[in-house]
Amino acid sequence: MGRDAHRWSTFHGERTLVVAARTVTSTVRVLETLPALLRGDSRVSVVFAHDPTSAFNAGVLDLLHGAGCRVAPWEQLGDISPDLILSASENIDVPEGDCPVLVLPHGVGFQKLVPDSRSTRERLSGVVSDSLLESGRAWLAVSHPAQEEQLLATHPKTAGRTLLVGDPCFDELVASRTHRKAYREALGVADHQRLVMVSSTWGPTSLLGSQPDLLPRLLAQLPCDEARIGAIVHPNVSSAHGAWQLRTLQAAALDAGLLLMPPVHAWRPALVAADVLIGDHGSVTLYGAATGTPVLLAAFGGDAVPGTAVHSLAAAAPRLDPRGDLRQQVEDVVREHTPQRYEAVAAQAFAEPGHALARLRAALYKLLKLPEPSSPSPASLVLPVPDPPAAPVTSWQVTTEVTMDGTAPTVTVRRIPATVTAYDEALPDSPTCFTHLACADNERDLRLTESASVLVRQDPAPTPVGALRWIEHSLTQFPGSLLTASAVRGSGCLVGLRDGRVVEAAVTGPALDPGLPAAVVYACLRAGLALDDTQMTLRIGEVREEDVVLRLRPTLPLG
């Protein structure tokens, strides 16, 4: 870095582009966009300058270093002499000079009022200072002509300082819908499961700010065999409070299998994969609605700006009653949704989708005073497959109900992660309905394991003999358990009872989590049904049915 940096350079660019990195959110937006714009062009040298003045600056340097960026302190900008400054944060202190400043949106438009770091007032998110507008250096990228009209009405000095380019993020989401199945598989969502994503912006009026217990309540009311619950949390939450604080506050939900998406990049494929989006007035909710996902609004703050697309979404989307039946509300919004429901909202936010990168590249090179590369204009790429961000669930509150269809019994199983049962209204035991605690053998909370009626081996045993040995050992080690279950690789599941009997549970369909046939055996014991050569139907909530045959095997040599 510095005035004589050229003496040590390998690449001698004709222009220097400085990226102003101030917050994680704004830096991510540039990192997701810029490589496609400058691909293969050695004429442009890029320097990332870290502006540490934001209340949400935590994590920016880690993000830049992880991406392999060279980073200059903000105070060295005067030595770099940039030809263009690019940022997705409008609140930067631009050094003196005459180079243009291009500001990208880090959300959808100008739809939120945020605290002004320079005063005690609020300001419109996305708008640069009056002094920078007056200098004639600032250019604001917008995704729709309505945003230009909004700015003219509220900030007249933006006249002639906007560039209509579209929204690269929205274009990527649309282009990636063909890979939805791959994203669901990567996140561990089965074909018969519904993926419910929860999106929260930051601040006290956000979803998490106003309803911090919604995530564990969803996990308690939507059985884990029927649904997966994920969360997309604005990076400012972790930046302001720390990722440790967020994970500590949501520890019960995380232990219950919450898919907490990393704050960088991975939220986009998770949004594409979602069957339902529960959100607030943040941009992610608008992206989800605009790409055709059923939406429930769980919060909507007064800091949302009237007349914007997100405000139109508030009028069109149904509201979630956080204290009502969450499962029924999710079912209702899926049943009543039509793909065209939010077309008008999308049309208000995104103009001529599919061309944002091409328009942005043209604007970038015009400001750099360079001809565009001869290569084809960049197209929106399909998003990469995300890494699964959830820990496995290792304990469950299991409710079973036994019904008779003629002489053949049906056992309906509903499982809720044990860490969120305080948020569930469990049905009381009855002659046909029973509740028990089940734990996997890798459950870390010994109190749960010692209290469990059913113990389950997490990994299949390689042989029946191995399964029987594990069953005998577990029954001896945990005298409070009534039965233990282990899958056998390639050949069903063995369930050992406290009295020494062993039941073989054979399932006609795909291999099941051994906790499910174990729940069938438990229900049969409680209902007084025979276990030898008994054929029945296993109903997993409302999403799946399998035939199960129970057969007694020789007694274990216990004791």
SULFENNOR-V630811 format. One record per backbone hydrogen bond with DSSP energy under -0.5 kcal/mol. CO is the residue of the C=O (numbers start at 0). NH is the residue of the N-H. If there is no record, write none. Layout:
CO_NH ; CO_NH
//
This chain:
1_4 ; 3_6 ; 4_7 ; 5_8 ; 10_12 ; 14_16 ; 14_44 ; 15_17 ; 15_82 ; 15_83 ; 16_18 ; 16_46 ; 17_19 ; 17_85 ; 18_20 ; 18_48 ; 19_21 ; 19_87 ; 20_50 ; 22_26 ; 23_27 ; 24_28 ; 25_29 ; 26_30 ; 27_31 ; 28_32 ; 29_32 ; 29_33 ; 30_34 ; 32_35 ; 32_36 ; 33_36 ; 33_37 ; 34_38 ; 37_40 ; 39_41 ; 40_43 ; 42_13 ; 42_14 ; 42_44 ; 44_16 ; 46_18 ; 46_48 ; 47_49 ; 47_71 ; 48_20 ; 48_50 ; 49_51 ; 49_73 ; 50_53 ; 53_56 ; 55_23 ; 56_59 ; 58_62 ; 59_63 ; 60_64 ; 61_65 ; 62_66 ; 63_68 ; 64_67 ; 69_47 ; 71_49 ; 72_75 ; 73_76 ; 75_78 ; 75_79 ; 76_79 ; 76_80 ; 82_99 ; 83_17 ; 83_85 ; 84_101 ; 85_19 ; 86_103 ; 91_93 ; 99_84 ; 100_102 ; 100_138 ; 101_86 ; 101_103 ; 102_140 ; 106_108 ; 108_110 ; 110_304 ; 111_124 ; 113_122 ; 114_116 ; 115_118 ; 120_115 ; 122_113 ; 122_124 ; 123_126 ; 128_132 ; 129_133 ; 130_134 ; 131_135 ; 131_136 ; 131_137 ; 132_135 ; 136_100 ; 138_102 ; 138_140 ; 139_162 ; 141_164 ; 141_165 ; 142_350 ; 143_146 ; 143_147 ; 144_148 ; 145_149 ; 146_150 ; 147_151 ; 148_152 ; 149_153 ; 150_154 ; 154_157 ; 155_158 ; 157_160 ; 160_139 ; 162_141 ; 162_164 ; 166_170 ; 167_171 ; 168_172 ; 169_173 ; 170_174 ; 171_175 ; 173_176 ; 174_177 ; 175_178 ; 176_179 ; 178_182 ; 179_183 ; 180_184 ; 181_185 ; 182_186 ; 183_188 ; 184_187 ; 187_189 ; 189_192 ; 193_195 ; 193_227 ; 194_196 ; 194_274 ; 194_275 ; 195_229 ; 196_277 ; 197_231 ; 199_233 ; 202_205 ; 205_209 ; 206_210 ; 210_213 ; 212_216 ; 213_217 ; 214_218 ; 215_219 ; 216_220 ; 217_221 ; 220_222 ; 222_225 ; 222_226 ; 225_193 ; 227_195 ; 228_258 ; 229_197 ; 230_232 ; 230_260 ; 231_199 ; 233_236 ; 233_237 ; 234_238 ; 235_239 ; 236_240 ; 237_241 ; 241_245 ; 242_246 ; 243_247 ; 244_248 ; 245_249 ; 247_250 ; 249_253 ; 250_254 ; 251_255 ; 252_257 ; 253_256 ; 257_259 ; 258_230 ; 258_260 ; 263_265 ; 264_267 ; 265_269 ; 266_270 ; 267_271 ; 268_272 ; 269_273 ; 270_273 ; 274_293 ; 275_196 ; 276_278 ; 276_295 ; 277_198 ; 278_297 ; 278_298 ; 281_284 ; 281_285 ; 282_286 ; 283_287 ; 284_288 ; 285_289 ; 286_290 ; 287_292 ; 288_291 ; 293_276 ; 294_317 ; 295_278 ; 295_297 ; 296_319 ; 300_303 ; 302_112 ; 304_307 ; 307_311 ; 308_312 ; 309_313 ; 310_314 ; 311_315 ; 312_316 ; 317_296 ; 319_321 ; 320_323 ; 323_325 ; 324_328 ; 325_329 ; 326_330 ; 327_331 ; 328_332 ; 329_333 ; 330_334 ; 331_335 ; 332_336 ; 337_340 ; 339_342 ; 341_345 ; 342_346 ; 343_347 ; 344_348 ; 345_348 ; 345_349 ; 348_350 ; 351_354 ; 354_358 ; 355_359 ; 356_360 ; 357_361 ; 358_362 ; 359_363 ; 360_364 ; 361_365 ; 362_366 ; 363_367 ; 364_368 ; 364_369 ; 365_368 ; 393_439 ; 394_417 ; 395_397 ; 395_437 ; 396_398 ; 396_415 ; 397_435 ; 398_413 ; 399_433 ; 400_402 ; 400_411 ; 402_409 ; 403_405 ; 404_406 ; 404_407 ; 406_408 ; 407_404 ; 408_536 ; 409_402 ; 409_411 ; 410_412 ; 410_538 ; 411_400 ; 412_540 ; 413_398 ; 414_223 ; 415_396 ; 416_419 ; 417_420 ; 419_422 ; 420_423 ; 423_425 ; 431_401 ; 432_429 ; 433_399 ; 435_397 ; 436_452 ; 436_453 ; 437_395 ; 438_455 ; 439_442 ; 443_445 ; 444_447 ; 444_448 ; 445_449 ; 446_450 ; 447_451 ; 448_451 ; 452_481 ; 452_482 ; 453_438 ; 454_484 ; 455_440 ; 455_457 ; 460_488 ; 462_466 ; 463_467 ; 464_468 ; 465_469 ; 466_470 ; 467_471 ; 468_472 ; 469_473 ; 470_474 ; 471_475 ; 472_476 ; 473_477 ; 476_478 ; 477_480 ; 481_497 ; 482_454 ; 483_495 ; 484_456 ; 485_493 ; 486_460 ; 487_490 ; 491_487 ; 492_504 ; 493_485 ; 494_502 ; 495_483 ; 496_499 ; 499_555 ; 500_496 ; 501_552 ; 502_494 ; 502_504 ; 503_505 ; 503_550 ; 504_492 ; 504_506 ; 505_548 ; 512_515 ; 512_516 ; 513_517 ; 514_518 ; 515_519 ; 516_520 ; 517_521 ; 518_522 ; 519_523 ; 520_524 ; 521_525 ; 522_526 ; 523_527 ; 523_528 ; 524_527 ; 530_532 ; 532_534 ; 533_549 ; 535_547 ; 536_410 ; 536_538 ; 537_539 ; 537_545 ; 538_412 ; 538_540 ; 539_542 ; 539_543 ; 543_539 ; 545_537 ; 546_507 ; 547_535 ; 548_505 ; 549_532 ; 549_533 ; 550_503 ; 552_501 ; 555_557
//
